[in-house]
Amino acid sequence: MFQSVLLYIHNSSKRNMKGVDYVKVDRKKIDIARARACIKYKDLIKNGIPKGTLSRALNGYDLRPETIGKIAKALGVDVTEILLEEGS
């Protein structure tokens, strides 16, 4: 499973000047995960996700994989459940 996540990140990501991979999350998938967990955006912020980071994630900006991991952990889901599918 971990290898497939890395492969997905490698195939669908952009690299910045430092060679770090960036990926996007799917806002609809985050909303579904929030609904399942009965979590408000405010609760994600209380769980350590900075408001600006959450805003960038929801507005389609590229994020570092570890940031997406923190969001997934706060939602109680696997990272692959909130990643934006290739071609979306």
PyMOL commands that set and color helices and strands:
alter all, ss='L'
color gray80, all
select helices_A, chain A and resi 2-12+27-37+41-46+51-58+65-75+79-81
alter helices_A, ss='H'
color red, helices_A
select strands_A, chain A and resi 14-15+21-22
alter strands_A, ss='S'
color yellow, strands_A
deselect
rebuild
show_as cartoon
